[in-house]
């Protein structure tokens, strides 16, 4: 009961964070998009994509950091926890130096020789790229500290820093909109300053709060070997994830130019906002999955993964359905003149995210076992197919939206592969997962698709704020009702209503 209350409390902190971050992100993107213009907005997006692609190893290390720190906390091994943190920090510093060096050499060559950037903006693109590279390095060094804070489940501070970052982005948007001269330069410089401020906040809190955050370099080979083994195989999965998101963005530039990158940039901002919502519950769940595996509580761990997959899907559905229904209106209200293809990009991205939301607890459970060689080779190998398949689609003359059809199909295949691997790794009950998660998710999705189509037939398209408020309220309530009826079992509904009743009459 204490653990469930802790998950609920941490989720509440993270949802407050999500609401503020989402609201400020959507507003600042609107301001920055108009301040920079379609071309410069697309240029910054592709410059950041190059750095992100080079920094994909950091995603591997972030996953490893969460796993090893949470396992040490779960085992109560504080001595090893300090050694693990210092080993992780040392590796991250090396990665940051390597990524910045690669970005300023090979990445810079690629930007200047292979990217479709107008000649009169190439100098500004290079400056933006250099600031983006430094920002990437700062975010890599930040990872061990943020991972330690999350592993200790100090979500209130994690949320507080996110609010600080949102405030900085508001200031940056205001400053860029009112700047004279090259706004792309100012935007890149200020975003780099924001990354530095966030790093300082994490370092200061971690060093003041946790003894293991003190820098004590060591050469204990067993710690480095365990991290290296995990990182080596996680490398493949995270390379695949970086290729899927940023590699495809580079392909869009080659085939369709900066305008397609602008549409992808808008999609990415919407994706980030949606992920902030989806990850709020998952982030609170992850330390508990790792710690239950460390304690050998495998039955509780499996239960947590199943209910986590279901709740991830339901919580995301409630906001995704109204957005899918009114995407054209939302984009016009948000950006006034959205880039071409942005509507289709966002809609298909949301569909893929709904599928991926079911997979997130499965990924955490697989990482907790540490036995990930075959998992990463096959699942990561499947995900990375999104790049050659998207390239083939573009070469065959399909439009820019084709890459999202590929990504959605691969998300489905990856979900099925993860289930098969967990059956082998943990004796995961596939039939139970199908009955309790996949079938209810399919039924809810079908019900809400029919509801959205019927609503449009009766009331027409969303064309005003009133229409949007009315449609969103109706569809959100419909999603929640469908989730309660089709998604939760009788015992789950009874437990939910009992908990709400106790809270209400407390």
Residue pairs with C-beta under 8 A, 6 or more apart in sequence:
3 288
6 153
6 288
7 284
7 285
7 288
8 284
9 155
10 153
10 155
10 283
10 284
11 280
11 281
11 284
13 155
13 156
13 158
13 159
14 155
14 158
14 159
14 279
14 280
14 281
14 283
14 284
15 277
15 280
16 159
17 158
17 159
17 162
17 163
17 276
17 280
18 276
18 277
18 280
20 162
20 163
20 166
21 162
21 163
21 165
21 166
21 273
21 276
22 273
22 276
22 277
24 166
24 167
24 169
24 170
25 166
25 169
25 269
25 272
25 273
25 276
26 269
26 273
26 334
27 170
27 173
28 169
28 170
28 172
28 173
29 266
29 269
29 334
29 335
30 334
30 335
31 173
31 174
31 176
31 177
32 41
32 172
32 173
32 176
32 177
32 187
33 41
33 262
33 266
33 335
34 177
34 335
34 336
35 173
35 176
35 177
35 179
35 183
35 187
36 44
36 176
36 183
36 184
36 187
38 258
38 259
38 262
38 339
39 118
39 121
39 258
39 259
39 262
40 121
40 124
40 183
40 184
41 262
41 265
42 258
42 259
42 260
42 261
42 262
42 265
42 339
43 117
43 121
43 124
43 125
43 128
43 184
43 258
43 261
44 128
44 132
44 184
44 187
44 188
44 265
45 249
45 261
45 262
45 264
45 265
45 268
46 115
46 117
46 249
46 250
46 253
46 258
46 261
47 111
47 125
47 128
47 129
47 132
47 188
48 132
49 246
49 249
49 250
49 261
50 103
50 107
50 110
50 111
50 129
50 132
50 246
50 250
51 99
51 103
51 107
51 129
51 132
51 133
51 135
51 136
52 136
52 242
52 245
52 246
53 242
53 243
53 246
53 247
53 250
54 99
54 102
54 103
54 107
54 136
55 95
55 99
55 136
55 139
55 140
55 242
56 238
56 239
56 241
56 242
56 243
56 246
57 95
57 99
57 231
57 235
57 238
58 92
58 95
58 96
58 99
58 136
58 139
58 140
58 143
59 238
59 241
59 242
60 231
60 234
60 235
60 237
60 238
61 88
61 91
61 92
61 95
61 140
61 143
61 231
62 143
62 147
63 234
63 238
63 367
64 88
64 227
64 230
64 231
64 234
65 88
65 143
65 144
65 147
65 148
65 151
66 147
66 150
66 151
66 286
66 287
66 290
66 367
67 230
67 290
67 367
67 368
67 370
68 84
68 88
68 226
68 227
68 230
69 81
69 84
69 85
69 88
69 147
69 148
69 151
70 151
70 286
70 287
70 290
70 291
70 294
71 290
71 291
71 293
71 294
71 368
72 78
72 80
72 81
72 84
73 81
73 151
73 152
73 287
73 291
74 290
74 291
74 292
74 293
74 294
74 295
75 294
75 295
78 211
78 212
80 223
81 212
82 211
82 212
82 214
82 216
83 218
83 220
83 223
84 212
84 223
84 227
85 144
85 148
85 212
85 213
86 212
86 215
86 216
86 217
86 218
87 218
87 220
87 223
87 224
87 227
88 144
88 147
88 227
89 144
89 215
90 217
91 227
91 231
92 140
92 141
92 143
92 144
93 141
95 140
96 136
96 137
96 138
96 140
96 141
97 137
99 133
99 136
99 137
99 140
100 133
100 134
100 136
100 137
103 129
103 132
103 133
103 136
104 130
104 133
107 129
107 133
108 126
108 129
108 130
111 117
111 125
111 126
111 129
112 122
112 126
114 254
115 125
115 250
115 253
115 254
116 253
116 254
116 257
116 258
117 125
117 258
118 258
121 184
124 182
124 184
124 185
125 184
127 184
127 185
127 188
128 184
128 185
128 187
128 188
130 188
131 188
131 189
131 191
131 192
132 188
132 191
132 192
134 192
134 195
135 191
135 192
135 195
138 192
138 195
138 196
138 198
138 199
139 195
139 199
141 199
142 195
142 198
142 199
142 202
142 203
145 199
145 202
145 203
145 205
145 206
145 213
146 158
146 161
146 202
148 206
148 210
148 212
148 213
149 157
149 158
149 202
149 205
149 206
149 209
150 158
150 283
150 286
150 287
151 287
151 290
152 209
152 210
153 284
153 287
154 209
155 283
155 284
157 205
158 283
161 198
161 201
161 202
161 205
164 197
164 198
164 201
165 194
165 197
165 198
168 193
168 194
168 197
168 198
169 194
171 190
172 187
172 190
172 191
172 194
175 186
175 190
176 183
176 186
176 187
176 190
179 186
206 213
207 213
207 214
230 370
230 372
233 372
233 373
233 375
233 376
233 377
234 367
234 372
234 376
235 376
236 376
236 377
236 380
236 381
236 384
237 372
237 375
237 376
237 379
237 380
237 383
238 380
239 380
239 384
240 379
240 380
240 381
240 382
240 383
240 384
240 386
241 383
243 383
243 384
243 386
243 387
244 383
244 384
244 386
244 387
244 407
244 410
245 268
247 386
247 387
248 264
248 386
248 387
248 390
248 403
248 407
249 261
249 264
249 268
251 387
251 390
251 391
251 394
251 403
252 260
252 261
252 264
252 400
252 403
253 260
253 261
255 394
255 400
256 400
259 339
259 340
260 339
260 341
260 400
262 339
263 338
263 339
263 340
263 341
263 342
263 345
263 400
264 345
266 331
266 335
266 338
266 339
266 342
266 345
266 346
267 342
267 345
267 346
267 349
270 346
270 349
270 350
271 349
271 353
274 316
274 319
274 320
274 323
274 350
274 353
275 353
277 315
277 316
277 319
278 312
278 315
278 316
278 353
278 357
278 360
279 360
281 308
281 311
281 312
281 315
282 308
282 312
282 360
282 361
282 364
285 304
285 308
285 361
285 364
286 364
288 304
289 301
289 304
289 305
289 308
289 361
289 364
289 365
289 368
290 364
290 367
290 368
292 298
292 300
292 301
292 304
293 301
293 365
293 368
293 369
294 368
298 426
298 427
301 365
301 368
301 426
302 365
302 426
302 428
302 429
304 361
305 361
305 362
305 364
305 365
305 422
305 428
306 361
306 432
306 433
306 436
306 437
307 492
308 360
308 361
309 357
309 358
309 359
309 360
309 361
309 362
309 433
309 437
310 436
310 437
310 440
310 441
310 487
310 488
312 357
312 358
312 360
312 361
313 354
313 357
313 358
313 437
313 441
313 444
313 487
314 444
314 479
314 483
314 487
316 353
316 354
316 357
317 354
317 444
317 445
317 448
317 479
317 483
318 476
318 479
318 480
318 483
319 476
320 350
320 353
320 354
321 448
321 452
321 475
321 476
321 478
321 479
322 471
322 472
322 475
322 476
323 330
323 346
323 350
324 347
324 350
324 351
324 452
325 452
325 455
325 456
325 462
325 471
325 472
325 475
326 462
326 467
326 468
326 471
326 472
327 343
327 346
327 347
328 343
328 461
328 462
329 461
329 462
329 463
329 467
329 468
330 468
331 338
331 342
331 343
331 346
332 338
333 465
333 468
335 342
341 399
341 400
341 401
344 401
344 404
345 400
345 401
345 404
348 401
348 404
348 405
348 407
348 408
349 404
351 408
352 404
352 407
352 408
352 411
354 445
355 408
355 411
355 412
355 415
356 411
356 415
358 415
358 437
358 438
358 441
359 411
359 414
359 415
359 418
362 415
362 418
362 419
362 422
363 418
365 422
365 425
365 426
365 428
366 372
366 375
366 418
366 421
366 422
366 425
369 425
369 426
371 425
374 421
375 418
375 421
375 425
378 417
378 421
379 414
379 417
379 418
379 421
382 410
382 413
382 414
382 417
383 410
383 414
385 406
385 410
386 403
386 406
386 407
386 410
389 406
389 410
390 402
390 403
390 406
390 407
393 402
393 403
393 405
393 406
394 400
394 402
394 403
419 428
419 430
419 433
420 430
422 428
423 429
423 430
436 489
440 486
440 487
440 488
441 487
443 482
443 486
443 487
444 479
444 482
444 483
444 486
444 487
447 478
447 482
447 486
448 475
448 478
448 479
448 482
451 475
451 478
451 482
452 475
455 471
455 474
455 475
459 467
459 470
459 471
460 467
461 467
462 468
462 471
484 493
488 496
